[in-house]
Amino acid sequence: MNFVGKTAISTGAASGMGLLFAQNFAEFGGNVVMCDVNESVLDEKVKEINDKGNGKAIGVVCDVRDYVQVCNARDQAVEAFGSIDVMVNFAGGTARRMLNVGWEADFPDVPINVFDWGLDVNLKGPFYFAHAVLKQMREQNSGLIINIGSITGAEGDGRGMDYPTAKAGLMYGLTKSISQYGASHNIRCVCVSPGPVLTRSAMANMKTPMGRAAEPREIIDLILFIASEKGQFINGENIMIDGGRNAAGRNC
Ligand SMILES: NC(=O)c1ccc[n+]([C@@H]2O[C@H](COP(=O)([O-])OP(=O)(O)OC[C@H]3O[C@@H](n4cnc5c(N)ncnc54)[C@H](O)[C@@H]3O)[C@@H](O)[C@H]2O)c1
């Protein structure tokens, strides 16, 4: 694969799959704009990529819930590298876990602001980024937006309802809508929806018919393929990458 001369924005890029994607895209010669709220780790990871001397990286502190910060990330990408070829929305997670609220309380007993966070980061963030970067991609007459869904978007979760609600919005409504808008501007949109991924060890407890969770690398390889020359006809689709869990059901 070769991404020389291409630029990708990755959100949630200080950790997990957002980071791994940025590292891989740069390893294949591309430039990366790494967005996250965790400034210290972000700086460290940006430096590591630049020290390797392949593609260049810049870090932008960006809370995806804030449209002004999202537009700033877009502007910094264009100023640094001249185009936005790929935009991947990795920032996300279940609010109860991400905000350390725990899983004991019943859904209606969890304060609503917890779920506001989940809906905003997981759904509004990608919506904001779509609105911001499509302006640039329309001007370029090219681009690819990749949303990251989840098996939970298809299954639901009675305890953490923000997460499946938001992910289903990405997997079906937002991804299809962007691809419809983008068609006449040579812009594609694809959603990649993993089952359990070992960005943390607890994910090994989530069942799949294959008896294991995915290595983060397996998800990133699919994303790189979609972004590469070989993946150019993939558009408007939600692709599950879950070891067969969606086919088998959650109690597989
Ligand atoms: N790990 C899994 O098993 C799994 C399964 C299905 C889907 N996913 C999805 O994949 C994506 C990446 O997951 P991961 O496990 O690699 O993530 P992670 O938890 O390792 O990293 C998430 C990153 O997002 C950043 N972040 C949090 N709030 C933010 C905000 N408001 N603005 C910008 N950045 C913010 C965090 O600082 C962190 O660096 C998420 O959208 C997740 O929902 C993960």
The ligand as an SDF file (V2000), in Angstrom:
LIG
                    3D

 44 48  0  0  0  0  0  0  0  0999 V2000
  -12.4800   -1.9620   21.3040 N   0  0  0  0  0  0  0  0  0  0  0  0
  -13.5570   -2.6030   20.8870 C   0  0  0  0  0  0  0  0  0  0  0  0
  -13.8190   -3.7740   21.2340 O   0  0  0  0  0  0  0  0  0  0  0  0
  -14.5120   -1.9200   19.9270 C   0  0  0  0  0  0  0  0  0  0  0  0
  -15.5490   -2.6550   19.3450 C   0  0  0  0  0  0  0  0  0  0  0  0
  -16.4260   -2.0380   18.4760 C   0  0  0  0  0  0  0  0  0  0  0  0
  -16.2680   -0.6920   18.1770 C   0  0  0  0  0  0  0  0  0  0  0  0
  -15.2690    0.0100   18.7630 N   0  0  0  0  0  0  0  0  0  0  0  0
  -15.1490    1.4400   18.4360 C   0  0  0  0  0  0  0  0  0  0  0  0
  -13.8760    1.6910   17.8960 O   0  0  0  0  0  0  0  0  0  0  0  0
  -13.4650    3.0170   18.2330 C   0  0  0  0  0  0  0  0  0  0  0  0
  -12.0760    2.9750   18.8420 C   0  0  0  0  0  0  0  0  0  0  0  0
  -12.0960    2.1110   19.9650 O   0  0  0  0  0  0  0  0  0  0  0  0
  -10.7590    1.8470   20.8270 P   0  0  0  0  0  0  0  0  0  0  0  0
  -11.0850    0.7390   21.7600 O   0  0  0  0  0  0  0  0  0  0  0  0
   -9.6120    1.7360   19.9090 O   0  0  0  0  0  0  0  0  0  0  0  0
  -10.7020    3.2280   21.6130 O   0  0  0  0  0  0  0  0  0  0  0  0
   -9.8660    3.7270   22.8930 P   0  0  0  0  0  0  0  0  0  0  0  0
  -10.7910    3.7240   24.0620 O   0  0  0  0  0  0  0  0  0  0  0  0
   -8.5520    3.0010   22.9920 O   0  0  0  0  0  0  0  0  0  0  0  0
   -9.5550    5.2240   22.4660 O   0  0  0  0  0  0  0  0  0  0  0  0
  -10.5370    6.2060   22.3980 C   0  0  0  0  0  0  0  0  0  0  0  0
   -9.8290    7.5580   22.2380 C   0  0  0  0  0  0  0  0  0  0  0  0
  -10.8320    8.5570   22.0740 O   0  0  0  0  0  0  0  0  0  0  0  0
  -10.4160    9.7080   22.7830 C   0  0  0  0  0  0  0  0  0  0  0  0
  -11.5700   10.5430   23.0960 N   0  0  0  0  0  0  0  0  0  0  0  0
  -12.4900   10.3640   24.0810 C   0  0  0  0  0  0  0  0  0  0  0  0
  -13.3790   11.3710   24.0770 N   0  0  0  0  0  0  0  0  0  0  0  0
  -13.0230   12.1910   23.0600 C   0  0  0  0  0  0  0  0  0  0  0  0
  -13.5600   13.4030   22.5450 C   0  0  0  0  0  0  0  0  0  0  0  0
  -14.6510   13.9690   23.1110 N   0  0  0  0  0  0  0  0  0  0  0  0
  -12.9530   13.9920   21.4930 N   0  0  0  0  0  0  0  0  0  0  0  0
  -11.8380   13.4220   20.9410 C   0  0  0  0  0  0  0  0  0  0  0  0
  -11.2800   12.2830   21.3890 N   0  0  0  0  0  0  0  0  0  0  0  0
  -11.8740   11.6710   22.4320 C   0  0  0  0  0  0  0  0  0  0  0  0
   -9.7440    9.1370   24.0400 C   0  0  0  0  0  0  0  0  0  0  0  0
   -8.9040   10.1060   24.6600 O   0  0  0  0  0  0  0  0  0  0  0  0
   -8.9820    7.9460   23.4680 C   0  0  0  0  0  0  0  0  0  0  0  0
   -7.6770    8.3300   23.0480 O   0  0  0  0  0  0  0  0  0  0  0  0
  -14.5490    3.5800   19.1520 C   0  0  0  0  0  0  0  0  0  0  0  0
  -15.4380    4.3650   18.4080 O   0  0  0  0  0  0  0  0  0  0  0  0
  -15.2510    2.3270   19.6650 C   0  0  0  0  0  0  0  0  0  0  0  0
  -16.5950    2.5870   19.9990 O   0  0  0  0  0  0  0  0  0  0  0  0
  -14.3920   -0.5660   19.6250 C   0  0  0  0  0  0  0  0  0  0  0  0
  1  2  1  0
  2  3  2  0
  2  4  1  0
  4  5  1  0
  4 44  2  0
  5  6  2  0
  6  7  1  0
  7  8  2  0
  8  9  1  0
  8 44  1  0
  9 10  1  0
  9 42  1  0
 10 11  1  0
 11 12  1  0
 11 40  1  0
 12 13  1  0
 13 14  1  0
 14 15  2  0
 14 16  1  0
 14 17  1  0
 17 18  1  0
 18 19  2  0
 18 20  1  0
 18 21  1  0
 21 22  1  0
 22 23  1  0
 23 24  1  0
 23 38  1  0
 24 25  1  0
 25 26  1  0
 25 36  1  0
 26 27  1  0
 26 35  1  0
 27 28  2  0
 28 29  1  0
 29 30  1  0
 29 35  2  0
 30 31  1  0
 30 32  2  0
 32 33  1  0
 33 34  2  0
 34 35  1  0
 36 37  1  0
 36 38  1  0
 38 39  1  0
 40 41  1  0
 40 42  1  0
 42 43  1  0
M  CHG  2   8   1  16  -1
M  END
$$$$
